[in-house]
Amino acid sequence: MVANSNAVSDPTGARKLGHASLGLSIAGIVVTVLIIIIAVSVSLSNPCTYEYNGVCYRYRDYVGTYGPCSGVRSSGDYCYYN
């Protein structure tokens, strides 16, 4: 099998492909960084870790039937608070 000599001896075409490859690599890195920044900011801005009766709470502790609760006591013996 003989290699195509045009593909090997085309420095202009090779340069264009090199520039296109570099541009696509940089664009991929930029998009990845933006997605990570957006995902982190969305996860940090949402304080709703637990939801009870349609209200968001950051913390939930199991307090049992008679344990002290400084927040909202659920019917399942949990205490929800922020």
TORPA-4810 file (N, C-alpha, C, O; in nm, 3 decimals):
<nodes>
NODE_1_0.085_-0.117_0.000_0.000_0.000_0.000_0.090_0.124_0.000_0.190_0.129_0.072_M
NODE_2_0.055_0.221_-0.079_0.135_0.342_-0.093_0.059_0.458_-0.029_-0.060_0.476_-0.053_V
NODE_3_0.128_0.536_0.053_0.065_0.651_0.119_0.040_0.761_0.018_0.113_0.775_-0.080_A
NODE_4_-0.063_0.838_0.041_-0.096_0.951_-0.045_0.004_1.063_-0.019_0.010_1.117_0.092_N
NODE_5_0.082_1.097_-0.118_0.186_1.197_-0.098_0.129_1.337_-0.083_0.195_1.424_-0.026_S
NODE_6_0.007_1.362_-0.133_-0.053_1.495_-0.119_-0.083_1.528_0.027_-0.065_1.641_0.070_N
NODE_7_-0.129_1.430_0.102_-0.163_1.453_0.242_-0.037_1.484_0.324_-0.043_1.563_0.418_A
NODE_8_0.073_1.424_0.289_0.196_1.443_0.364_0.263_1.574_0.327_0.323_1.639_0.412_V
NODE_9_0.253_1.613_0.202_0.326_1.731_0.156_0.239_1.854_0.144_0.262_1.939_0.058_S
NODE_10_0.136_1.866_0.231_0.046_1.981_0.226_0.059_2.058_0.357_-0.027_2.044_0.445_D
NODE_11_0.162_2.138_0.373_0.183_2.208_0.500_0.072_2.308_0.532_0.042_2.331_0.649_P
NODE_12_0.012_2.368_0.430_-0.097_2.463_0.455_-0.218_2.392_0.514_-0.278_2.438_0.611_T
NODE_13_-0.252_2.279_0.454_-0.365_2.201_0.507_-0.337_2.148_0.646_-0.425_2.149_0.733_G
NODE_14_-0.215_2.103_0.668_-0.178_2.053_0.801_-0.184_2.164_0.905_-0.228_2.142_1.017_A
NODE_15_-0.141_2.283_0.867_-0.145_2.398_0.957_-0.290_2.433_0.991_-0.322_2.462_1.107_R
NODE_16_-0.378_2.430_0.891_-0.520_2.460_0.915_-0.582_2.358_1.009_-0.657_2.393_1.100_K
NODE_17_-0.550_2.230_0.986_-0.602_2.126_1.075_-0.547_2.141_1.217_-0.618_2.119_1.315_L
NODE_18_-0.420_2.180_1.227_-0.360_2.203_1.358_-0.427_2.316_1.432_-0.453_2.306_1.552_G
NODE_19_-0.455_2.424_1.360_-0.523_2.538_1.423_-0.665_2.501_1.462_-0.712_2.540_1.569_H
NODE_20_-0.734_2.426_1.377_-0.871_2.383_1.409_-0.870_2.293_1.532_-0.956_2.306_1.620_A
NODE_21_-0.773_2.202_1.539_-0.764_2.112_1.654_-0.736_2.190_1.782_-0.797_2.162_1.886_S
NODE_22_-0.646_2.285_1.776_-0.615_2.367_1.892_-0.737_2.449_1.936_-0.767_2.459_2.055_L
NODE_23_-0.806_2.507_1.839_-0.926_2.585_1.871_-1.034_2.502_1.937_-1.098_2.545_2.033_G
NODE_24_-1.056_2.380_1.883_-1.158_2.293_1.942_-1.117_2.248_2.082_-1.202_2.234_2.170_L
NODE_25_-0.989_2.224_2.103_-0.942_2.185_2.236_-0.964_2.297_2.337_-1.011_2.273_2.448_S
NODE_26_-0.930_2.418_2.299_-0.949_2.533_2.388_-1.098_2.554_2.415_-1.137_2.581_2.529_I
NODE_27_-1.181_2.542_2.311_-1.326_2.558_2.331_-1.380_2.452_2.425_-1.466_2.482_2.509_A
NODE_28_-1.333_2.330_2.413_-1.377_2.222_2.503_-1.338_2.249_2.647_-1.416_2.223_2.739_G
NODE_29_-1.218_2.300_2.668_-1.173_2.331_2.803_-1.257_2.445_2.862_-1.297_2.439_2.978_I
NODE_30_-1.284_2.548_2.782_-1.363_2.661_2.829_-1.504_2.616_2.865_-1.557_2.655_2.969_V
NODE_31_-1.566_2.533_2.780_-1.702_2.485_2.808_-1.702_2.400_2.935_-1.794_2.412_3.016_V
NODE_32_-1.603_2.315_2.952_-1.596_2.232_3.072_-1.583_2.317_3.198_-1.650_2.290_3.298_T
NODE_33_-1.498_2.417_3.195_-1.481_2.505_3.311_-1.612_2.579_3.340_-1.650_2.592_3.457_V
NODE_34_-1.679_2.628_3.238_-1.806_2.698_3.259_-1.911_2.605_3.320_-1.985_2.646_3.409_L
NODE_35_-1.919_2.483_3.273_-2.016_2.388_3.328_-1.985_2.359_3.475_-2.077_2.350_3.557_I
NODE_36_-1.859_2.344_3.509_-1.821_2.319_3.649_-1.858_2.439_3.735_-1.912_2.422_3.844_I
NODE_37_-1.830_2.560_3.688_-1.864_2.681_3.764_-2.015_2.691_3.784_-2.060_2.722_3.894_I
NODE_38_-2.092_2.665_3.681_-2.238_2.672_3.692_-2.290_2.566_3.787_-2.376_2.595_3.870_I
NODE_39_-2.239_2.444_3.777_-2.285_2.336_3.865_-2.253_2.364_4.011_-2.337_2.339_4.098_A
NODE_40_-2.135_2.416_4.038_-2.098_2.447_4.177_-2.183_2.562_4.230_-2.228_2.556_4.345_V
NODE_41_-2.205_2.665_4.151_-2.284_2.779_4.199_-2.429_2.741_4.222_-2.491_2.789_4.317_S
NODE_42_-2.484_2.655_4.138_-2.623_2.611_4.159_-2.633_2.525_4.284_-2.728_2.540_4.361_V
NODE_43_-2.537_2.436_4.305_-2.544_2.350_4.423_-2.523_2.430_4.552_-2.579_2.394_4.656_S
NODE_44_-2.444_2.535_4.549_-2.422_2.616_4.669_-2.536_2.713_4.695_-2.557_2.753_4.809_L
NODE_45_-2.608_2.751_4.592_-2.715_2.849_4.611_-2.846_2.784_4.655_-2.939_2.856_4.692_S
NODE_46_-2.854_2.654_4.653_-2.977_2.585_4.692_-2.964_2.533_4.834_-2.902_2.429_4.856_N
NODE_47_-3.022_2.605_4.932_-3.007_2.562_5.071_-3.103_2.450_5.111_-3.103_2.407_5.227_P
NODE_48_-3.184_2.402_5.019_-3.287_2.302_5.052_-3.226_2.163_5.049_-3.219_2.099_4.944_C
NODE_49_-3.181_2.117_5.165_-3.129_1.982_5.177_-3.241_1.885_5.208_-3.244_1.773_5.157_T
NODE_50_-3.333_1.929_5.293_-3.448_1.848_5.330_-3.575_1.930_5.309_-3.575_2.052_5.324_Y
NODE_51_-3.683_1.861_5.274_-3.811_1.929_5.257_-3.915_1.859_5.343_-3.926_1.736_5.343_E
NODE_52_-3.991_1.939_5.415_-4.098_1.886_5.497_-4.218_1.980_5.486_-4.206_2.099_5.513_Y
NODE_53_-4.331_1.928_5.447_-4.454_2.005_5.427_-4.433_2.122_5.331_-4.488_2.230_5.351_N
NODE_54_-4.352_2.100_5.226_-4.332_2.203_5.125_-4.235_2.313_5.164_-4.219_2.410_5.090_G
NODE_55_-4.169_2.301_5.278_-4.074_2.401_5.325_-3.934_2.340_5.322_-3.916_2.224_5.360_V
NODE_56_-3.836_2.418_5.278_-3.698_2.370_5.271_-3.625_2.394_5.403_-3.639_2.499_5.465_C
NODE_57_-3.550_2.294_5.445_-3.468_2.303_5.566_-3.327_2.254_5.535_-3.308_2.166_5.450_Y
NODE_58_-3.229_2.310_5.602_-3.091_2.268_5.582_-3.054_2.146_5.665_-2.970_2.066_5.624_R
NODE_59_-3.115_2.132_5.782_-3.075_2.026_5.874_-3.195_1.944_5.918_-3.308_1.993_5.922_Y
NODE_60_-3.167_1.818_5.950_-3.270_1.729_6.002_-3.203_1.636_6.103_-3.101_1.574_6.074_R
NODE_61_-3.261_1.628_6.220_-3.210_1.538_6.324_-3.319_1.444_6.368_-3.436_1.481_6.376_D
NODE_62_-3.280_1.321_6.397_-3.375_1.228_6.455_-3.378_1.254_6.605_-3.277_1.239_6.673_Y
NODE_63_-3.494_1.292_6.656_-3.506_1.324_6.798_-3.595_1.226_6.872_-3.607_1.233_6.995_V
NODE_64_-3.657_1.137_6.801_-3.747_1.041_6.865_-3.879_1.106_6.902_-3.907_1.220_6.865_G
NODE_65_-3.958_1.033_6.974_-4.092_1.082_7.010_-4.087_1.195_7.112_-4.165_1.289_7.101_T
NODE_66_-3.998_1.188_7.209_-3.998_1.284_7.319_-3.872_1.370_7.325_-3.855_1.446_7.421_Y
NODE_67_-3.784_1.360_7.227_-3.661_1.437_7.229_-3.687_1.586_7.207_-3.788_1.622_7.147_G
NODE_68_-3.596_1.671_7.254_-3.615_1.815_7.235_-3.596_1.855_7.088_-3.512_1.800_7.017_P
NODE_69_-3.675_1.950_7.045_-3.669_1.997_6.907_-3.683_2.148_6.906_-3.784_2.202_6.951_C
NODE_70_-3.580_2.217_6.855_-3.587_2.363_6.849_-3.639_2.411_6.714_-3.649_2.532_6.690_S
NODE_71_-3.672_2.318_6.626_-3.723_2.354_6.493_-3.866_2.304_6.476_-3.951_2.326_6.562_G
NODE_72_-3.891_2.238_6.365_-4.024_2.184_6.333_-4.018_2.033_6.346_-3.938_1.967_6.280_V
NODE_73_-4.104_1.979_6.432_-4.107_1.835_6.454_-4.201_1.771_6.352_-4.314_1.816_6.332_R
NODE_74_-4.152_1.664_6.290_-4.234_1.592_6.194_-4.303_1.476_6.265_-4.273_1.444_6.380_S
NODE_75_-4.396_1.415_6.193_-4.465_1.300_6.250_-4.374_1.177_6.254_-4.407_1.080_6.322_S
NODE_76_-4.262_1.182_6.184_-4.170_1.070_6.184_-4.057_1.085_6.284_-3.952_1.024_6.267_G
NODE_77_-4.077_1.166_6.388_-3.979_1.185_6.496_-3.851_1.255_6.451_-3.744_1.235_6.510_D
NODE_78_-3.862_1.336_6.348_-3.748_1.418_6.303_-3.772_1.564_6.338_-3.886_1.610_6.347_Y
NODE_79_-3.662_1.635_6.357_-3.668_1.778_6.382_-3.598_1.848_6.266_-3.482_1.819_6.235_C
NODE_80_-3.669_1.940_6.201_-3.615_2.014_6.086_-3.588_2.158_6.128_-3.670_2.221_6.196_Y
NODE_81_-3.472_2.209_6.086_-3.438_2.349_6.118_-3.332_2.400_6.020_-3.271_2.324_5.945_Y
NODE_82_-3.313_2.532_6.023_-3.215_2.595_5.934_-3.093_2.641_6.009_-3.001_2.696_5.949_N
</nodes>
